[in-house]
């Protein structure tokens, strides 16, 4: 008989509540309150797990990874560190060997990413440490948008294309939907990463990289994603 963790049971209860039309708002508010309380809990900042961490998964969402400290803003099962990326990361300088983040920073304001987040990623990595950063590829969507004027049969790589009739609808899904606040291409991210201090920034592809531990890429996002690795 397989045991079910308390966190998983709590998440199942939350899911049942949010699926109810009458209780959905209550469930959402409860999750937000719980996440806020956990983010402010000082105990999590001093745990042995954080002290011994070598790899960090930023914005893990529903995909926590074994062997990583899994960080997210909102609680769900598997999240080790409830954190606001506007804060200083709770790791000393040069503490981590690798940092992975997939489809996360596009949800943050540009001023937060360029003024704080990328420099924090640089700070906590050890010399030679590697950042694997994955975002929706804004350049790809614009390229396909231009091609669609020549070839109306152009196919966009949207994960959810329901109701998307025109090429501009696909572009807006990449740029604006799902809470996206900024769209990136390789040159733009390379510019910001160099500014944050990373001397080496390279474009990679799905499941291609120099640290196999960081190859956690989601197959369903491969067609629309931009893969970048930066080394401290």
Protein Blocks (a to p, Z undefined) as FASTA:
>chain_A
ZZddfklmmmmmmmmmmmpmklmmmmmmmmmmmmmmmmmmmklmmgfklmmpcbdcehkl
jmccehiacddfbdcehiabdcdfkbccfbdehkbfbdcdehkllmpcfklmmmmmmmmm
mmmpcehiacddddddfklmmmmmmmmmmmmmbccfbfblghiabfklmmmmmmmggoia
bdcdfklmmmmmmmnopabdcdddehiafblklmmccfklmmmpccddddZZ
